[in-house]
Amino acid sequence: MDKSNTPLFKQPWDESEGSEVLSGRPVKGPKALPVPVKALLVAGNLTDQTALVEVLRSTPNLNLDSFPINQINQEVLSHTQLLILLVPNNDRQAITLIQNFAGRCDNMLILGKEASPEVLRTAMQSGANDFIPLEAEPEELTNAVYKVATSLADSMSLAPTIAVVNAKGGAGASFLAASIADELAQRSSSRNVALLDGDHLHGSQMLLLDSKPQYYFHDALTQVEDLDDTAITGLMSQMGNIHLLPTLPFSQMDSGCFQFQNLPTLMFKIRTHYSSVTVDLSRGPDHWSLPILTDAQHILLVIQDSIACLRDAATAIRYFTMQLGIPKERIHIIFNRYTPSRSQISLADVKETVGINSVYTVRNDFKRVSACVDEGKRLSEFAAKEAITKDIKAICDDLLPPDDDSQKASLWDKLWRR
């Protein structure tokens, strides 16, 4: 059988691997990188790179360039964060190519057919991050790229992201997301915090905060390549130092309105610009929001005193952990509208049912919550000393402990207001 036309890398959705579909296991594409990565593909044999390029270009947040070897100079390499070197199936030529590019980029992945010990030794001596056989599954390459991106993200100053998700509709995720952003904003008037509305059907955050936006989520996605810090600030609706990126109600009905492939880049730019990012995912996980969930430092799953809600929470956690690969340590339960003396579900029941030990409670205060929602007021201004506000502050302090500078600034803000 002639294997010359057999792809070196099968796509994850390749129909020849139909057993995955028949077995009922999900067929996943590459997950979005936590930060945009500028990659350069250098191929010693141009005929080997077609399938490789398809796999790499399907990785969200990976910006891939490819040049002939004779056109690659130090200026090109200075703008490259990851060098992907495809070596020929000839030991002498492969070693020469690796040695020529050794030390010219901080991160280098080497790919080739089955390598000899000499080629592997040269790859290791060159400081390469990994050597990946061309016969490997695509996930091995994308996982190696993801590790490089994670290392780059760790070296950057990126704001933490909190995703607030309803276990069941109406559990209160939208109000809690706004209140968490409000509490984080109270730490320092000089630090702006971002609040993103992920409810593209109702767009409830602009109503909660009584905002009249000029720009919306889909505008940011469309213009993401041109957004600098000034442009990002201009897109947001500002309520003090809470900067809201709202959604236009029913905008999701326009299939051409959203360019969700730009979401990872937008999230990166927002995280470099703000001190924290809170995302209202009250409608639950959706295909477009998976990059937010997989990269969020904390996922807050909101439940209320309902067996049906608790059951849905358990289902959501199984999906987050088993399908998306999110560690349980990043998932927290918020028991909203909690009344200890009258709750039919105990905190022990919650922990046992969902398998998550991190459970917070927010006490029931229907009167004040209703007033905040109806009048578009921030909870910190309307009920600063009430139990519900203290509960939310305790959650924020536990998840994102305030630093010394923000504590000093907060004290000064209080003295100044007096």
HUNOR-V650797 format. One record per pair of residues at least 6 apart in sequence whose ideal C-beta (glycine too) atoms are under 8 Angstrom apart, sorted by the first residue. I is the first residue (numbers start at 1). J is the second residue. D is the distance in Angstrom with one decimal. If there is no record, write none. Layout:
I/J/D
I/J/D
//
This chain:
7/14/7.9
7/51/4.1
8/48/6.3
8/51/5.0
8/52/6.6
8/134/4.4
8/135/7.3
9/51/4.7
9/52/5.9
9/54/7.5
9/55/4.9
9/134/7.0
9/136/7.8
9/137/7.9
9/138/5.0
9/141/6.9
10/16/6.9
10/17/6.6
10/51/8.0
10/137/7.3
10/138/6.6
11/54/6.7
11/55/6.9
11/58/7.5
11/138/6.6
12/27/6.1
12/28/6.4
12/29/5.7
12/30/7.5
12/138/5.7
12/139/7.0
13/27/5.5
13/29/6.9
20/27/5.6
21/27/6.3
26/323/5.8
29/58/6.1
30/55/7.6
30/58/5.8
30/59/4.3
30/60/7.0
30/138/7.5
30/139/7.8
30/142/4.2
31/60/7.5
31/142/7.8
31/146/7.0
31/290/7.5
31/291/7.3
31/294/5.6
32/59/7.9
32/60/3.8
32/61/5.1
32/263/7.6
32/264/4.1
32/290/7.8
32/291/3.9
32/294/7.1
32/295/7.2
33/59/6.7
33/60/6.7
33/61/3.8
33/62/5.9
33/145/7.0
33/146/6.1
33/149/3.8
33/264/6.7
34/61/7.7
34/146/8.0
34/149/5.5
34/150/5.9
34/153/4.3
34/268/7.8
34/295/5.1
35/61/6.9
35/149/5.7
35/152/5.5
35/153/4.5
35/156/6.5
35/158/7.4
35/268/5.3
36/61/4.9
36/62/7.8
36/63/6.1
36/264/7.2
36/265/5.6
36/268/5.7
37/61/6.5
37/62/5.4
37/63/6.8
37/81/5.2
37/82/5.5
37/145/7.1
37/148/6.7
37/149/5.0
37/152/6.5
38/63/5.1
38/65/7.5
38/79/6.1
38/80/5.7
38/81/4.9
38/82/7.2
39/56/7.0
39/62/5.7
39/63/6.7
39/64/5.0
39/65/7.2
39/80/6.9
39/81/6.9
39/82/4.3
39/83/7.5
39/84/5.8
39/145/7.4
40/64/7.8
40/65/5.2
40/66/7.2
40/67/7.2
40/72/7.4
40/76/6.8
40/77/7.1
40/80/4.3
40/82/7.3
40/83/5.5
40/84/6.9
40/105/7.6
41/49/6.5
41/52/7.2
41/53/6.8
41/56/6.9
41/64/6.1
41/65/7.1
41/66/4.3
41/84/4.8
41/86/6.8
42/66/7.8
42/67/7.6
42/69/6.2
42/72/6.5
42/83/6.6
42/84/7.0
42/85/5.1
42/86/6.7
42/97/7.8
42/101/6.8
43/49/4.3
43/52/7.8
43/66/7.2
43/86/4.2
44/69/7.4
44/86/6.2
44/87/5.4
44/88/4.1
44/93/6.4
44/94/7.3
44/97/5.3
45/86/7.0
45/88/5.0
45/89/7.6
48/86/6.0
48/134/7.1
49/66/7.1
49/86/5.9
52/86/6.5
52/111/7.0
52/134/7.7
52/141/7.8
53/64/7.0
53/66/6.8
55/138/4.8
55/141/6.1
55/142/6.9
56/62/6.1
56/64/5.1
56/84/7.2
56/141/7.5
56/145/7.5
57/64/5.8
59/142/5.6
59/145/6.2
60/261/6.6
60/263/8.0
60/264/5.0
60/291/6.6
61/149/7.2
61/264/4.1
61/265/6.4
61/268/7.3
62/145/6.3
62/149/7.9
65/76/7.9
65/80/7.7
67/76/6.6
74/104/7.5
77/83/7.3
77/104/5.1
77/105/5.7
80/105/5.4
81/105/7.7
81/106/7.1
81/107/6.3
81/148/7.7
81/152/6.3
82/105/7.1
82/107/4.6
82/108/7.5
82/109/6.9
82/145/6.9
82/148/5.4
83/101/6.3
83/104/7.1
83/105/3.9
83/107/6.8
83/108/4.5
83/109/7.4
84/108/7.7
84/109/5.0
84/111/6.8
85/97/6.7
85/98/6.7
85/101/5.9
85/108/6.2
85/109/7.0
85/110/4.9
85/111/7.0
85/128/7.8
86/111/5.0
86/112/6.8
87/93/7.4
87/94/3.8
87/97/5.3
87/98/6.4
87/110/6.2
87/111/7.1
87/112/4.2
87/119/7.2
88/94/5.8
88/97/7.2
88/112/7.4
89/112/6.8
89/113/4.6
91/116/5.2
91/118/5.8
91/119/5.7
94/112/6.0
94/115/7.4
94/119/5.1
94/122/7.8
95/118/6.5
95/119/6.1
95/122/4.8
98/110/6.4
98/119/7.4
98/122/5.0
98/123/5.9
98/126/5.2
98/128/7.5
99/122/6.6
99/126/6.9
101/108/6.8
101/126/7.5
102/108/7.9
102/125/7.5
102/126/3.7
102/127/6.6
103/126/7.2
103/127/6.6
107/129/5.6
107/148/4.8
107/151/7.6
107/152/7.8
108/126/6.9
108/127/6.9
108/128/4.7
108/129/6.2
109/128/6.7
109/129/5.6
109/130/5.5
109/131/7.9
109/132/6.4
109/141/7.6
109/144/5.6
109/145/7.1
109/148/7.4
110/123/4.9
110/126/7.9
110/128/4.9
110/130/7.4
110/131/4.8
110/132/7.3
111/131/7.5
111/132/5.0
111/133/7.6
111/134/5.9
111/141/7.2
112/119/7.0
112/131/7.4
112/133/7.2
112/134/6.4
113/133/6.8
113/134/5.4
113/135/7.2
114/133/6.2
114/135/7.4
115/123/7.5
115/131/6.2
115/133/7.3
119/131/7.8
120/131/6.0
123/131/4.8
129/144/6.7
129/147/7.2
129/148/6.1
130/144/4.8
130/147/8.0
132/140/5.7
132/141/5.5
132/144/6.0
156/272/7.2
157/272/7.3
158/268/7.6
158/271/4.4
158/272/6.3
159/194/7.4
159/270/7.6
159/271/4.5
159/272/7.5
159/273/7.9
159/274/5.1
159/275/5.6
159/276/5.2
159/277/5.2
160/276/5.7
160/277/7.2
160/297/4.4
160/298/7.3
160/400/5.8
161/267/7.4
161/271/6.7
161/276/7.9
161/277/4.6
161/278/7.8
161/279/6.5
161/292/6.9
161/295/6.5
161/296/4.5
161/297/5.7
161/298/7.7
162/180/6.3
162/276/7.2
162/277/7.2
162/278/4.9
162/279/7.0
162/296/6.6
162/297/6.9
162/298/4.8
162/299/7.9
162/300/6.4
162/399/6.9
162/400/7.7
163/279/4.8
163/281/5.4
163/289/7.9
163/292/5.6
163/293/5.8
163/296/4.2
163/298/7.3
163/299/5.0
163/300/7.0
164/173/4.7
164/174/8.0
164/176/5.6
164/177/4.1
164/180/6.8
164/278/6.7
164/279/6.9
164/280/5.9
164/281/6.4
164/282/7.2
164/300/4.8
164/302/6.5
164/334/7.9
165/173/6.0
165/281/4.6
165/282/7.3
165/284/6.1
165/285/6.7
165/293/7.8
165/299/6.3
165/300/6.9
165/301/5.4
165/302/6.8
165/316/7.2
166/172/7.5
166/173/4.2
166/281/7.8
166/282/4.9
166/283/7.1
166/284/6.0
166/301/8.0
166/302/5.3
167/301/5.3
167/302/6.2
167/303/4.7
167/309/5.4
167/310/7.6
167/312/4.8
167/313/3.7
167/316/5.7
168/303/7.4
168/304/7.7
168/306/7.1
168/308/6.5
168/309/4.3
168/312/4.7
168/313/7.7
169/282/7.8
169/283/7.4
169/284/7.8
170/304/7.9
171/302/4.4
171/303/5.9
171/304/4.9
171/309/6.1
171/336/5.8
172/302/5.6
172/304/6.8
172/336/4.3
172/337/6.7
172/362/7.9
173/280/6.4
173/281/7.0
173/282/3.8
173/300/7.8
173/302/4.5
174/199/6.7
174/204/4.7
174/205/6.6
174/208/6.4
174/280/5.3
174/282/4.5
175/208/6.6
175/369/6.2
175/372/7.4
175/373/6.6
176/300/7.2
176/302/6.0
176/334/6.4
176/336/6.6
176/362/6.9
176/392/7.2
177/195/6.7
177/205/7.4
177/278/5.4
177/279/7.1
177/280/3.9
177/282/7.2
178/195/6.5
178/205/6.1
178/208/4.8
178/209/6.2
178/280/7.3
178/378/7.7
178/379/7.8
179/379/4.8
179/389/7.8
179/392/4.9
180/278/5.2
180/300/7.8
180/392/6.3
180/395/7.1
180/396/6.0
181/193/5.5
181/194/7.6
181/195/4.0
181/242/5.4
181/276/7.7
181/278/4.3
182/242/6.4
182/378/4.8
182/379/5.7
182/380/5.2
183/379/7.9
183/380/6.6
183/389/7.7
183/392/5.3
183/393/5.3
183/396/4.7
184/193/4.8
184/275/7.6
184/276/5.0
184/278/7.1
184/396/5.8
184/400/7.0
185/191/7.8
185/192/7.8
185/193/4.8
185/240/6.5
185/241/4.9
185/242/4.9
185/380/8.0
186/380/5.3
186/410/6.6
186/413/7.9
187/402/5.3
187/406/4.1
187/407/7.5
187/409/7.0
187/410/5.2
188/241/7.9
188/405/7.4
188/406/4.7
188/409/3.7
188/410/6.1
188/413/7.1
189/240/7.4
189/241/5.8
189/409/7.1
189/413/5.2
190/241/7.6
190/409/6.3
191/241/6.6
191/275/4.3
191/406/6.8
191/409/7.6
192/233/7.9
192/241/4.7
192/242/7.7
192/243/5.4
192/273/8.0
192/274/5.6
192/275/6.7
193/241/6.4
193/242/5.9
193/243/7.0
193/274/5.8
193/275/5.8
193/276/4.8
193/277/7.6
193/278/7.1
194/236/7.2
194/243/5.3
194/244/7.9
194/245/6.9
194/270/5.4
194/273/7.6
194/274/4.1
194/276/7.1
194/277/4.6
194/278/7.1
195/205/6.4
195/209/8.0
195/242/5.8
195/243/7.1
195/244/4.8
195/245/7.3
195/277/8.0
195/278/5.2
195/279/7.9
195/280/7.2
196/217/7.3
196/244/7.8
196/245/4.8
196/270/7.5
196/277/6.7
196/278/7.2
196/279/4.6
196/280/6.8
197/203/6.0
197/204/7.0
197/205/3.9
197/206/7.1
197/217/6.7
197/244/6.9
197/245/6.7
197/246/5.0
197/247/4.7
197/280/5.2
198/247/7.4
198/279/5.5
198/280/5.4
198/281/4.5
198/282/7.4
198/283/7.2
198/289/5.8
198/292/7.3
199/205/7.5
199/247/6.3
199/280/6.2
199/281/7.9
199/282/5.3
199/283/5.3
200/217/7.0
200/247/4.8
200/248/7.9
200/251/5.5
200/252/3.8
200/258/7.4
201/249/6.9
201/250/6.4
201/252/5.9
201/283/6.7
202/249/5.7
203/216/7.9
203/246/5.9
203/247/4.2
203/248/6.0
203/249/4.2
203/251/7.5
204/280/7.5
204/282/7.2
205/211/7.6
205/244/5.8
205/246/5.7
205/247/7.7
205/280/5.8
206/212/7.4
206/213/5.6
206/237/6.6
206/244/6.7
206/246/4.2
207/373/7.7
207/376/6.9
208/372/7.5
208/373/6.0
208/376/6.6
209/237/7.7
209/239/5.2
209/242/7.1
209/244/6.1
209/376/5.9
209/378/7.1
210/239/8.0
210/375/7.4
210/376/2.4
210/377/7.5
211/237/4.3
211/239/6.4
211/244/5.9
211/246/6.5
211/376/7.8
212/237/7.5
213/237/4.6
213/244/7.5
213/246/4.6
214/237/7.6
215/234/7.6
215/235/4.6
215/236/7.8
215/237/7.9
216/245/7.7
216/246/5.7
216/247/5.8
216/248/4.4
216/251/6.8
217/245/5.7
217/246/6.8
217/247/4.6
217/248/7.5
217/251/7.6
217/258/7.8
218/247/7.6
218/248/6.9
218/251/5.8
218/257/4.9
218/258/5.2
218/259/7.8
219/235/6.4
220/227/7.0
220/232/7.8
220/235/5.3
220/245/6.1
220/266/5.7
221/258/5.9
221/259/4.7
221/260/6.8
221/262/4.8
221/263/6.7
221/266/6.0
222/259/5.9
222/262/7.7
223/231/7.3
223/235/7.8
224/259/7.9
224/262/4.4
224/265/5.2
224/266/4.8
224/269/7.1
225/262/7.8
225/265/7.6
227/235/7.4
227/266/7.5
227/269/5.6
229/273/5.3
232/269/6.1
232/270/6.5
232/273/5.2
233/243/6.9
233/273/7.5
235/245/6.7
236/243/3.8
236/244/6.0
236/245/5.6
237/243/7.3
237/244/4.5
237/245/7.7
237/246/5.8
238/244/7.6
239/378/7.2
240/378/8.0
242/378/7.7
243/274/6.8
245/270/7.6
251/257/5.4
251/258/7.5
252/258/7.1
258/288/7.1
260/288/4.1
263/288/6.6
263/291/5.6
263/292/7.3
264/291/5.0
267/277/7.5
267/291/6.8
267/292/6.5
267/295/7.1
270/277/5.8
271/277/5.8
276/400/6.5
279/289/7.9
279/292/5.5
279/296/7.3
281/289/5.6
281/292/7.0
281/293/7.5
284/316/7.3
285/293/5.9
285/316/7.3
285/319/7.1
285/320/7.7
290/324/6.7
293/299/6.3
293/320/7.0
293/324/6.3
293/326/6.7
294/324/5.7
294/325/7.4
294/326/6.4
296/330/7.0
297/330/6.7
298/330/6.0
298/332/6.2
298/399/5.2
298/400/8.0
299/320/6.8
299/326/6.8
299/330/5.9
299/331/4.9
299/332/7.0
300/332/5.3
300/333/7.8
300/334/5.2
300/360/8.0
300/395/7.8
301/313/5.7
301/316/6.1
301/317/6.9
301/331/6.4
301/332/7.1
301/333/5.5
301/334/7.1
301/354/8.0
301/356/7.9
302/334/4.9
302/336/5.3
303/309/4.8
303/310/6.0
303/313/5.0
303/333/6.2
303/334/7.2
303/335/5.8
303/336/6.8
303/350/7.1
304/335/7.4
304/336/5.2
304/337/5.1
305/335/7.7
305/337/6.6
305/338/7.2
305/339/7.4
305/343/4.9
305/344/5.9
305/345/5.7
306/345/7.6
307/344/7.5
307/345/6.9
310/345/6.0
310/349/7.3
310/350/6.5
310/353/5.5
310/354/7.1
311/353/7.7
313/333/6.8
313/350/8.0
313/353/7.7
313/354/5.2
314/353/5.5
314/354/4.8
314/355/7.5
317/328/7.6
317/331/6.2
317/354/5.3
317/355/6.5
317/356/6.3
320/326/4.5
320/331/6.1
321/327/7.5
321/328/6.0
321/331/7.5
328/355/7.1
328/356/6.1
329/358/7.9
331/356/5.6
331/358/7.3
332/356/7.0
332/358/4.3
332/359/7.3
332/360/6.4
332/399/7.3
333/350/5.9
333/354/6.3
333/356/5.4
333/358/6.8
333/359/4.4
333/360/7.0
334/359/7.9
334/360/5.0
334/361/7.6
334/362/6.1
334/395/7.0
335/345/8.0
335/347/6.9
335/350/6.3
335/359/6.2
335/360/6.9
335/361/4.7
335/362/7.1
336/362/5.0
337/362/7.2
337/363/7.8
337/364/4.2
337/366/7.7
338/361/4.1
338/362/6.2
338/363/5.6
338/364/6.3
339/363/7.2
339/364/4.9
347/359/5.6
347/361/7.3
350/356/7.9
350/359/5.4
351/357/5.6
351/359/5.9
360/391/7.4
360/394/7.5
360/395/4.9
360/398/7.6
361/391/6.5
362/388/6.1
362/391/4.5
362/392/6.3
362/395/7.6
363/387/4.8
363/388/5.5
363/391/5.7
364/388/8.0
365/383/7.4
365/386/6.4
365/387/6.8
365/388/4.2
368/379/7.6
368/382/6.5
368/383/4.6
368/386/6.1
368/388/6.5
369/388/7.1
371/377/6.9
371/382/6.4
372/378/7.3
372/379/5.5
372/382/5.4
372/383/7.5
375/382/7.8
379/388/7.2
379/389/5.5
379/392/7.1
380/389/6.5
383/389/5.3
402/410/7.5
//
